[in-house]
Amino acid sequence: MAVIKALVPGFLLTWVVSLVIGSQGSRGGMLVITHTYYQGHELYWSWPLFLGATGLAWAIFSLLE
């Protein structure tokens, strides 16, 4: 259950950090921030950051249970 709870903070952290770094024109180095279009909307996203943030949130939620 902690994994499912961890998806929301992982998504939010990735979205905010990618938006801030990607909107400045940076690729984020190891974060590999990509600029994509989805159904007419611009989106900055980083899979390594999402996996790291979700893993961190999962660890925190697991310790709280």
Secondary structure, 3 states (H helix, E strand, C coil): CHHHHHHHHHHHHHHHHHHHHHHCCCCCHHHCCEEEEECCEEEEECHHHHHHHHHHHHHHHHHHC
